[in-house]
């Protein structure tokens, strides 16, 4: 693929779940062996990072509201009163 004088290559990763590595990895590697832009990899993650870093609700309650996100309306306040009537032109 060519983009404004720069050559960019598209890489596609075929991710095989660890549980299916024995059944699929070899087959998919052979299947995509002729494709330059495809790499077959095995997912080796043990757990989801977001779930691992998430604290329990009791831990959040103990830490208090000090670290809670505060949502504020940052829009400008509206002008009070009514708009003057529009002048009619013919």
KADA-V138224 format. One record per backbone hydrogen bond with DSSP energy under -1.0 kcal/mol. CO is the residue of the C=O (numbers start at 1). NH is the residue of the N-H. E is the energy in kcal/mol with one decimal. If there is no record, write none. Layout:
[[CO:NH:E] [CO:NH:E]]
//
This chain:
[[1:8:-1.9] [3:6:-2.1] [6:3:-2.7] [12:39:-2.7] [14:41:-2.5] [16:43:-2.7] [17:20:-1.4] [18:21:-1.3] [20:24:-3.0] [21:25:-1.5] [24:28:-3.2] [25:29:-2.5] [26:30:-2.2] [27:31:-2.4] [28:32:-2.5] [32:35:-1.3] [37:12:-3.7] [39:14:-2.7] [41:16:-3.0] [48:52:-2.1] [49:53:-2.1] [56:60:-1.8] [57:61:-2.0] [58:62:-2.0] [59:63:-1.7] [65:68:-1.3]]
//
